[in-house]
Each structure stands twice: as C-alpha cells, then as structure tokens.
Amino acid sequence: MEDSLSGIVLDVMTLSVIALIVGLATFAAVRRANPLLRWHEHGNVWTGPFRFEDLLVVFALVAFYYYHVTVSAQLRAAQGVEGPGESTERSEGMVAGMLLIGILLQITITGVLLFFLTYLRRIELTELFGIARMSVAKAALWSALAMVVVFPIVVAAAYGVEQWMSRQLGIDKPDVQEVVKLFLENRGWLVRGLTIVSACAVAPIAEEIIFRGFLYAAIKRHSERFFAAIITSTIFAAVHGTASGLVPLWVLAMCLTLAYEITGCLWVPILMHAIFNSVQTVIMVTYGG
C-alpha cells in the first residue's frame, strides 16, 4: 500500500510538470496571436522584471523537485516491501544528520536563487517581493487573522481525505511526511530542536521565497495568475511527499498564494506558513509524545 500511495504522489508531480509545459506553450502561442494580452498584470504580485530566460531557472527547480519526489517515492516503496526481520531504526545522530542536511539544502537552494535574482538578474528583491508594502508587525497581524480562517479549512480538508482513504481504500492510518515520522520516533533534544528550526523558521522562509516569491511570480509572468497558482500549489503539495497530504497542502498553498496576491507582500505567506507549521509542531509535541 505504501508503494501505491507513493505512486500517487509521483503521478501527481508528473502530471503537474506536463501541465506546466503544455500550459506555458499554449499561453505563449495565444500571446503571439494577441500581443496586447496583459493577464500577468492582474493582482498585486509584481511580475515585471521576469523574462523568458527565467523560465530556465523555473524548469531547473521543477526538475530538481521532480527528482526529489521520485527518490522519495522509491524509498517509501522500498520501506513498504522490507521483510519483517529487517530493522528500520535509526540512531539519533543519524536522524539529526539527515535533518541538518535537509536544512542546509534548503538554505543553499534559496541562497543560489537569491544570488541569481540579485547579482545576475539585477532585480531589487525588496520591490520584487513587496517587502516595503507592509511592516513585519502589520504582516504578522494580517497573517494571524488569515490563519484563523485558513487553518480550520486545511484541517477539514485533511480530515476529509483521511475519512475517504479509510472508507474507500481501507487505510486507517494515512501516510505522514518523513520529517513528522522522524519527530515522533525520536525524543532526543537535538532531533526535535532541528525539526522545530526547520519547520518553524527555515522551511517557511525558504519555501515561500522559492514557491510564491519566484516560481509563482515567474510562471504568472508567462501565463496568468490562476494557472500559476494551481500549478505551483500542486507541485508544492507533491514535494512534501504524502498522498494523504496532497489535498490539504494544496489548499494551504492556494491560500498562501491568495494572501500574497491580495497583499503583494511576501512577508504575509511567510508568516502564515510559519504559524501553520508552529501550530502543527505544538500539536505533535502535545499529543504525539
């Protein structure tokens, strides 16, 4: 069953990549036929500085995430066919090392992307991400109020998927993200500390810069906001690697994109993401042992 669930995630990622390629090609043809179309200017997310060559970076990132999803699916499938006598226990040091590598990888990818935007493309990040549009305090208030609405919606989506998987597929215990599994299986302060840092600080900043700040805006520049939102949200959900999380994470990503479009300030989805992950972490600590 773990094999089939991993296959679902990989299939979703594959379809997303195909849809991205076909969609961008279609929008390019439509715009060549009617150069006056300015769909990318709708909304508050600025797409002005992006050019055609930025799509090469978009596809490089998407290719990396596709590789990541493929490897994750293969590892989950391998775990699902292990013999009963094979041990899957990992030492605290090994788990901490895995988490640290994950954190450093996120920081590296984000750093390379920011270097590309700042020094190679000469784009002013404060203007691109709308940082000056809203103070951090105001963005925090806006984010907290938004999450009062968004969090129950995401939880309801997760519950609905869990019930559907139980009734239709006979799966009483849905698959969980690897980082969540590591957190629940290891109570050492180092593992839990790194998990908290990753989930509550590194991931919200890195993923929002990559997915909302760059991928969404760059794809929107060459298509339009609804297509860009759907594609980037689906890829975002698939990258997290669980079939049970596809729908709720897609809903979360769409809400983060909507918040970004409404405010035009990347601080808002970053802080919303951080609040969501922090609440999830508190729940795991309180009820997960």
VENGIBEL-V862912 format. One record per residue. RES is the residue in one letter. PSI is psi in radians with two decimals (none if undefined). Layout:
RES:PSI
RES:PSI
This chain:
M:-0.65
E:-0.64
D:-0.81
S:-0.65
L:-0.71
S:-0.62
G:-0.61
I:-0.81
V:-0.79
L:-0.67
D:-0.73
V:-0.74
M:-0.74
T:-0.79
L:-0.60
S:-0.74
V:-0.76
I:-0.79
A:-0.66
L:-0.83
I:-0.86
V:-0.72
G:-0.81
L:-0.67
A:-0.71
T:-0.80
F:-0.65
A:-0.72
A:-0.73
V:-0.70
R:-0.53
R:-0.62
A:-0.52
N:1.47
P:-0.25
L:-0.13
L:2.27
R:0.80
W:-0.59
H:-0.25
E:-0.12
H:2.46
G:-3.12
N:-0.04
V:2.12
W:2.25
T:0.08
G:-0.79
P:-0.16
F:2.46
R:3.14
F:-0.68
E:-0.35
D:-0.36
L:-0.44
L:-0.68
V:-0.67
V:-0.87
F:-0.53
A:-0.78
L:-0.77
V:-0.70
A:-0.72
F:-0.80
Y:-0.57
Y:-0.75
Y:-0.74
H:-0.80
V:-0.69
T:-0.82
V:-0.74
S:-0.71
A:-0.71
Q:-0.70
L:-0.73
R:-0.68
A:-0.70
A:-0.69
Q:-0.58
G:-0.34
V:0.23
E:2.57
G:2.78
P:-0.38
G:-0.07
E:2.33
S:2.40
T:0.18
E:2.46
R:2.50
S:2.81
E:-0.68
G:-0.71
M:-0.76
V:-0.76
A:-0.69
G:-0.72
M:-0.76
L:-0.72
L:-0.72
I:-0.73
G:-0.74
I:-0.82
L:-0.60
L:-0.76
Q:-0.76
I:-0.71
T:-0.83
I:-0.79
T:-0.73
G:-0.76
V:-0.72
L:-0.78
L:-0.65
F:-0.77
F:-0.83
L:-0.70
T:-0.88
Y:-0.48
L:-0.69
R:-0.18
R:0.74
I:2.35
E:1.93
L:-0.61
T:-0.69
E:-0.74
L:-0.81
F:-0.01
G:0.50
I:-0.63
A:-0.14
R:-0.40
M:2.38
S:2.78
V:-0.69
A:-0.78
K:-0.69
A:-0.66
A:-0.74
L:-0.78
W:-0.74
S:-0.75
A:-0.76
L:-0.69
A:-0.70
M:-0.37
V:-0.59
V:-0.76
V:-0.74
F:-0.84
P:-0.57
I:-0.76
V:-0.73
V:-0.72
A:-0.69
A:-0.74
A:-0.74
Y:-0.73
G:-0.74
V:-0.74
E:-0.75
Q:-0.70
W:-0.76
M:-0.61
S:-0.76
R:-0.69
Q:-0.56
L:-0.15
G:0.43
I:1.87
D:-0.41
K:1.76
P:2.74
D:2.62
V:2.79
Q:2.60
E:-0.67
V:-0.60
V:-0.73
K:-0.76
L:-0.69
F:-0.77
L:-0.52
E:-0.26
N:2.12
R:0.11
G:2.56
W:-0.55
L:-0.82
V:-0.83
R:-0.61
G:-0.80
L:-0.65
T:-0.75
I:-0.76
V:-0.77
S:-0.86
A:-0.68
C:-0.27
A:-1.04
V:-0.90
A:-0.82
P:-0.73
I:-0.89
A:-0.84
E:-0.61
E:-0.65
I:-0.77
I:-0.91
F:-0.90
R:-0.82
G:-0.68
F:-1.08
L:-0.87
Y:-0.85
A:-0.73
A:-0.72
I:-0.69
K:-0.69
R:-0.57
H:0.21
S:-1.91
E:2.94
R:-0.64
F:-0.77
F:-0.81
A:-0.70
A:-0.77
I:-0.80
I:-0.88
T:-0.60
S:-0.66
T:-0.76
I:-0.74
F:-0.79
A:-0.74
A:-0.62
V:-0.50
H:-0.11
G:0.23
T:2.43
A:-0.69
S:-0.37
G:-0.09
L:-0.90
V:-0.93
P:-0.65
L:-0.56
W:-0.75
V:-0.79
L:-0.82
A:-0.69
M:-0.68
C:-0.69
L:-0.69
T:-0.74
L:-0.76
A:-0.69
Y:-0.73
E:-0.64
I:-0.76
T:-0.50
G:0.23
C:2.13
L:-0.34
W:-0.60
V:-0.96
P:-0.55
I:-0.85
L:-0.61
M:-0.77
H:-0.76
A:-0.71
I:-0.80
F:-0.86
N:-0.62
S:-0.75
V:-0.76
Q:-0.70
T:-0.74
V:-0.70
I:-0.76
M:-0.73
V:-0.72
T:-0.77
Y:-0.20
G:-0.13
G:none
